[in-house]
Amino acid sequence: MEELPNRVDYLLRGATIITMNPAREILENALIAIKGSEIVWIGEAKDAQLQFEVKHSLDCAGKLIMPGLINVHGHWAMTLFRGMVDDITLEGWLAKVWKAEAAYMSEENVIAGAPRWQCAPGGFQPGRAGL
């Protein structure tokens, strides 16, 4: 990122930052400057050539800041079995659900449970999470 903005709303200071830049750098003792809802500058503290006018500053020494994680794997058709069995171990849940899956699952049911549109059963949860 090039020139530093003078006025920012938040300055996160001293963190270790895992970036998503092309080199996938990990920055130590780094700063993140935020204006509104936008990250406007990321870099090591030693690289900040201008002084920021900051509304809120947070000491993030000893903290790790990393990009959000996105769930790219899902068993969407299994949303049709939600609520069928609750409060048991994974193994117990799988034993019950696999029997139901063998008895009732069809191509039509898989399509019905998949989030082809946000209104399908499997589409609501990722949508609420902003995915």
Secondary structure, 3 states (H helix, E strand, C coil): CCCCCCEEEEEEEEEEEECCCCCCCEEEEEEEEEECCEEEEEEEHHHCCCCCEEEEEEECCCCEECCCCCCCCCCHHHHHHCCCCCCCCHHHHHHHHHHHHHHHCCHHHHHHHCCCCCCCHHHHHHHHCCC
